[in-house]
């Protein structure tokens, strides 16, 4: 069993820019207490709506997430601007596809070699807290053995809070396919803890540290 210490960096897709000039703005009050100010750009009656904020972020909400909607003046007090910065700029996407890119370096322990790892995960964000996807990666060992494996795995991620900065737990489990002729692959599991820093509803960077258990067998 191979054991590694892994640090991962994750990035999601970024959004576009926008400027709002009207004296009135749409205001969405969410049931979780957040207040989103901007312009509603698309609405499906009884299902969902899209609102674009002054800083260019586009948010999608289901109608059952919304407490009320209003049209209000965009002349905000200092306290309102502070609230806007906390709530509107960093909302997670709700019920949608999400792609993850992970890159990291594992430090070998118990005499085993270190490795570079790169993963691509495609999945679904069920709500601001839970994500499930499936991924493929490349592992390149740096201990002089020239071992390269391709992990295929399921990936579960759980955010602890619906906040701009949130700790999270992640778990990947699957099978490593070896592309090295004298090495057979095996099962792998990687639990990790980290912190997600959300920069918009479509963009987040995470830092994590975890434990990777991988099995492979050298032949010959």
C-alpha positions in Angstrom: 0.0 0.0 0.0 1.4 3.3 -1.0 0.9 6.3 1.3 1.3 9.9 0.3 0.7 13.4 1.6 -1.1 15.5 -1.1 -1.6 19.2 -1.5 -4.2 20.1 -4.1 -5.1 23.4 -5.9 -8.6 23.6 -7.5 -10.0 26.1 -9.9 -13.4 26.4 -11.5 -14.6 28.4 -14.5 -14.7 32.2 -14.3 -17.5 34.5 -15.2 -17.9 37.6 -17.4 -18.1 41.4 -16.6 -21.1 43.8 -16.4 -21.8 47.4 -15.4 -25.2 48.7 -14.1 -26.2 52.3 -14.4 -29.9 52.5 -13.6 -31.2 54.4 -10.5 -33.2 51.3 -9.6 -32.1 47.8 -9.1 -33.6 44.4 -8.6 -33.2 43.0 -5.1 -33.5 39.3 -4.3 -34.0 38.2 -0.7 -32.9 34.6 -0.2 -34.3 32.3 2.5 -30.8 31.7 3.8 -30.6 35.4 4.7 -28.5 36.6 1.8 -29.5 39.7 -0.2 -28.5 39.9 -3.9 -28.7 43.3 -5.8 -28.4 43.7 -9.5 -30.5 43.2 -12.6 -32.7 40.2 -13.4 -31.7 39.1 -16.9 -33.7 35.9 -17.2 -36.7 34.4 -15.4 -38.6 31.1 -15.8 -41.9 31.6 -14.0 -42.2 29.3 -11.1 -38.8 27.7 -11.7 -35.7 29.9 -11.6 -34.2 33.3 -12.4 -30.8 34.8 -13.3 -29.6 38.1 -11.7 -26.5 40.0 -12.8 -24.7 42.1 -10.2 -22.9 45.4 -10.7 -19.5 43.6 -10.5 -20.3 41.3 -13.4 -21.3 38.1 -11.5 -24.3 36.1 -12.8 -26.3 34.1 -10.2 -28.9 31.4 -10.8 -31.5 30.7 -8.1 -34.4 28.3 -7.9 -37.7 30.0 -6.9 -37.9 27.9 -3.8 -34.6 29.5 -2.6 -36.1 33.0 -2.8 -38.0 34.7 0.1 -39.1 37.8 -1.9 -38.1 40.1 -4.8 -38.2 43.9 -5.0 -37.1 47.0 -7.0 -35.1 49.4 -4.9 -32.9 52.4 -5.3 -29.3 51.7 -6.0 -28.2 54.5 -3.7 -27.0 52.4 -0.8 -25.8 53.4 2.6 -22.3 52.3 3.8 -23.8 49.4 5.8 -25.8 48.2 2.7 -22.7 48.3 0.5 -20.8 46.3 3.1 -23.7 43.8 3.1 -23.7 43.7 -0.7 -20.0 42.9 -0.7 -20.5 40.0 1.7 -23.6 38.4 0.1 -23.7 39.2 -3.6 -20.2 38.5 -4.7 -19.6 35.1 -3.4 -22.7 32.9 -3.9 -22.1 29.3 -5.0 -23.8 28.0 -8.1 -27.0 26.1 -7.2 -27.9 22.7 -8.9 -25.6 22.8 -11.9 -22.7 21.2 -13.6 -19.3 22.0 -12.2 -15.8 21.0 -13.4 -12.8 20.8 -11.2 -9.1 20.9 -12.0 -6.7 19.6 -9.3 -2.9 19.7 -9.3 -0.7 18.6 -6.4 2.5 17.0 -5.2 2.5 14.0 -2.9 5.3 13.5 -0.4 6.1 9.9 0.1 6.1 8.4 3.6 7.3 5.1 5.1 10.0 4.9 2.5 7.7 5.2 -0.6 8.3 7.6 -3.4 6.8 11.0 -4.0 4.7 11.9 -7.1 3.1 14.7 -9.1 -0.6 14.4 -9.7 -3.1 16.2 -12.1 -6.8 15.4 -12.1 -9.9 16.5 -14.1 -13.3 16.0 -12.5 -16.7 16.5 -14.0 -19.8 16.4 -11.8 -22.9 18.1 -10.4 -23.3 20.6 -7.6 -26.5 19.6 -5.9 -26.5 22.7 -3.5 -23.9 25.0 -2.0 -22.8 22.1 0.3 -22.6 18.9 -1.8 -20.8 18.0 -5.0 -20.4 14.6 -6.7 -18.4 13.9 -9.8 -16.2 11.4 -11.6 -12.6 12.0 -12.7 -9.5 10.8 -14.4 -5.9 11.8 -13.5 -2.2 11.3 -14.1 0.3 10.2 -11.4 4.0 10.5 -12.2 6.3 9.1 -9.5 9.6 11.0 -8.8 11.5 8.2 -7.0 13.5 7.1 -10.1 11.2 4.2 -10.9 9.5 5.9 -13.9 6.1 4.7 -12.7 3.0 6.4 -14.3 -0.6 5.5 -13.4 -4.0 6.8 -14.5 -6.5 6.9 -11.6 -10.2 6.6 -12.5 -12.3 7.7 -9.5 -15.5 9.0 -7.9 -15.2 12.3 -6.1 -17.3 13.6 -3.3 -16.9 17.1 -1.8 -18.8 18.6 1.1 -18.5 22.3 2.1 -19.2 22.9 5.7 -20.6 26.4 5.2 -22.3 28.5 2.5 -19.8 31.3 2.8 -17.2 33.1 0.7 -14.5 31.1 2.7 -15.5 27.6 3.8 -13.7 24.5 5.0 -14.5 21.4 3.1 -14.0 17.6 3.2 -13.3 15.7 0.0 -13.1 12.0 -0.8 -11.9 10.3 -4.0 -12.0 6.5 -4.4 -11.4 4.4 -7.5 -8.8 2.3 -9.4 -5.3 3.1 -10.6 -4.5 1.8 -14.1 -0.7 1.5 -14.7 0.8 2.5 -18.0 4.2 1.1 -16.9 4.8 -2.4 -18.3 6.3 -4.0 -15.2 3.8 -2.5 -12.7 0.2 -3.6 -12.1 -2.3 -1.0 -10.8 -4.7 -1.3 -7.9 -7.4 0.4 -5.8 -6.9 4.0 -4.4 -8.6 6.2 -1.8 -7.8 9.8 -1.0 -9.5 11.7 1.9 -8.7 15.4 2.2 -9.5 18.5 4.2 -9.1 22.0 2.9 -10.4 25.6 2.6 -12.3 27.0 -0.4 -11.9 30.7 -1.3 -14.8 31.7 -3.6 -14.2 34.7 -5.8 -17.6 34.5 -7.6 -20.5 32.2 -8.1 -18.5 30.4 -10.9 -14.9 30.7 -9.6 -13.2 29.2 -6.5 -9.7 28.3 -5.5 -9.1 25.7 -2.9 -6.1 24.6 -0.8 -6.1 21.2 0.7 -4.0 18.5 2.4 -4.8 14.9 2.6 -3.8 11.2 2.7 -3.5 9.1 -0.4 -3.5 5.3 -0.1 -2.7 3.6 -3.4 -1.9 -0.1 -4.2 0.2 -1.3 -7.1 2.4 -4.3 -7.6 5.8 -4.5 -9.4 6.1 -7.6 -11.6 9.2 -9.6 -12.6 
